[in-house]
Every structure is written in C-alpha cells, then in structure tokens.
C-alpha cells in the first residue's frame, strides 16, 4: 500500500511539473520578446511596400 501512495504522489508531481514547464515555456520567451522587440524593430525595420 505504501508503494501505491508513492507512485500516486510521483504521478501528481510529474503532472504539476509538466504544467509549470508548459506555462514557463510560453511566458518566459514572451517576456524576453517584449523587452527585445523595440531593438528588433530598430535593427530590422518592417518592410514598407511601395
């Protein structure tokens, strides 16, 4: 019975860590892009079609 509890706790922990990693994988690059976007526009300005 102790082994079953350990397995359940491990599965719950892995699910929680998976959710945290997915959120971090989306949020952290978004924060960096918000900081870098003005410099990217200065280095590579948007094309103006004529």
C-alpha positions as CSV (number, residue, x, y, z in Angstrom):
1,X,0.0,0.0,0.0
2,X,2.9,2.3,0.7
3,X,4.2,1.7,-2.8
4,X,0.9,2.7,-4.4
5,X,0.9,6.0,-2.4
6,X,4.5,6.8,-3.6
7,X,3.5,6.1,-7.2
8,X,0.4,8.3,-7.0
9,X,2.5,11.1,-5.4
10,X,5.1,10.8,-8.1
11,X,2.5,11.0,-10.9
12,X,0.8,14.0,-9.3
13,X,4.2,15.7,-9.0
14,X,5.1,15.0,-12.6
15,X,1.7,16.4,-13.8
16,X,2.2,19.5,-11.8
17,X,5.8,20.0,-13.1
18,X,4.6,19.5,-16.6
19,X,2.0,22.2,-16.3
20,X,4.6,24.6,-14.7
21,X,7.1,23.9,-17.5
22,X,4.5,24.5,-20.2
23,X,3.5,27.8,-18.6
24,X,7.2,28.8,-18.2
25,X,7.9,27.8,-21.8
26,X,5.3,30.2,-23.1
27,X,5.7,33.1,-20.5
28,X,9.4,33.4,-20.3
29,X,10.1,33.8,-24.0
30,X,7.2,36.2,-24.2
31,X,8.8,38.4,-21.6
32,X,12.1,38.4,-23.4
33,X,10.4,39.3,-26.7
34,X,8.6,42.2,-25.1
35,X,12.0,43.5,-23.9
36,X,13.8,42.8,-27.2
37,X,11.0,44.0,-29.6
38,X,12.0,47.7,-29.8
39,X,15.6,46.8,-30.6
40,X,14.5,44.3,-33.2
41,X,12.4,47.0,-34.9
42,X,15.4,49.3,-34.9
43,X,17.8,46.7,-36.3
44,X,15.3,45.1,-38.8
45,X,12.6,47.7,-39.6
46,X,9.4,46.5,-41.0
47,X,9.2,46.5,-44.8
48,X,7.3,49.3,-46.4
49,X,5.8,48.1,-49.7
50,X,5.5,50.8,-52.4
